[in-house]
Amino acid sequence: MENKLIKITPNQRLAIIVGLVGLLLLIPLVAMQFTQEVKWDAFDFVVAGVLLLGTGLLCELVLRLVRSTKHRIIFCGVLLLILFLVWAELAVGIFGTRFAGS
């Protein structure tokens, strides 16, 4: 049995990133149809889209420019950590900035 790896081109990765961002943004959109607990407006979707797409595109840039697998993992891990910290601050205000959610 041959071990065949699927090769994904950089353009296919970009399409996957954009598609995943769209799918992730569909989650609160669908939730808003079934519950009053989720109350996003257009600005919330724009901010979430910018954060997710920006992080995805920066990770793609890291994958294109950095050759070492170890460094790729570290850089993308740092980007994801920054995303999660910014998201948490906007959602509940873990750092107490003026951008903190309620």
C-alpha positions, -999 to 999 in steps of 0.1 A, spaced: 0 0 0 14 34 -11 15 63 13 2 92 -7 1 127 8 -23 152 -5 -5 183 -18 -23 216 -12 -12 246 -31 -9 280 -15 -39 292 -34 -59 262 -22 -48 271 14 -61 306 9 -94 293 -3 -96 270 28 -88 299 51 -115 321 36 -140 292 37 -133 284 73 -137 320 83 -171 321 66 -181 288 83 -171 301 117 -191 333 112 -221 312 103 -222 298 138 -234 329 156 -256 338 127 -274 305 129 -275 307 168 -292 341 166 -321 324 147 -327 300 176 -319 319 208 -320 354 223 -287 347 241 -266 355 210 -270 392 199 -245 401 173 -248 432 151 -230 439 118 -200 455 137 -195 422 157 -194 402 125 -169 426 109 -146 426 139 -147 388 142 -141 385 104 -111 408 105 -96 390 135 -101 355 120 -92 364 85 -62 385 96 -49 356 118 -54 331 90 -37 353 64 -8 359 88 -4 322 94 -4 317 56 23 343 53 44 324 80 39 292 61 51 308 29 81 326 43 94 304 71 112 272 61 118 256 95 88 235 107 97 242 143 96 280 137 64 277 117 47 260 146 60 286 171 50 316 150 16 303 142 11 293 178 20 329 189 -5 343 164 -32 320 177 -25 329 213 -27 366 204 -60 359 186 -74 341 216 -63 369 240 -78 396 219 -110 376 215 -113 370 252 -107 407 259 -133 418 235 -158 392 249 -154 395 286 -126 419 294 -99 398 310 -74 427 310 -98 455 318 -91 477 288 -117 501 275 -124 476 247 -136 450 272 -169 434 266 -197 433 291 
